[in-house]
Amino acid sequence: MHKAALSDNIAQMIEAGRRLWQRGLVAANDGNLSCRRDTGFLITRSGVSKGFLLPEDILELDAEWQKVAGEGLISSEYRLHQALYAADPQIRAIVHAHPPYATAYALSEADLNDCPLEEIRIQLGRIARLPFAPAGSREVAELAAAGMAGARAGLMLRHGTLTVGEDMEQAYFRMEALEQAAQIAWLAHGLR
Ligand SMILES: [Zn+2]
């Protein structure tokens, strides 16, 4: 398919996926991306590298999360996306990834909010810490939706990270900023 023929949402998801993989914010088939549209949702299908998404790797869902177009299985973590969109109508795009430094904070007791870096507060606000539940479960979705409650970024304990935005580019940039902040906080901690 020619790029000009793609909807803006699909083109933005392909681009965000490429950057996520290129910057090492996801490995192998990790992570998932979704967008809200007027008629429903778009989400990456299961089992594909986000670095090389093709238009057919992005499934179209109706407002009830039933697949209306595309081949393959919907992302195993779709409930997480579904619950976040249901909880906050302002959210129009979601990125879930496993970036190494931010995920290290998600694995530890250290709170990234303790980092005095001004940029974190300006770009991300307060970073939510979302309680652990098994990946893909209904429980993880409910805990994430309740825990985000207006936050732009969250650390899913013992799992990975989550960012939301008004569009895919904003959600992606927040993921990039979250990982950058975690990396700087980590390096600064080593100098103490
Ligand atoms: Zn995950």
Boltz pocket constraint, residues with backbone or C-beta under 6 A from the ligand:
constraints:
  - pocket:
      binder: B
      contacts: [[A, 31], [A, 77], [A, 96], [A, 97], [A, 98], [A, 135], [A, 159], [A, 160]]
      max_distance: 6.0
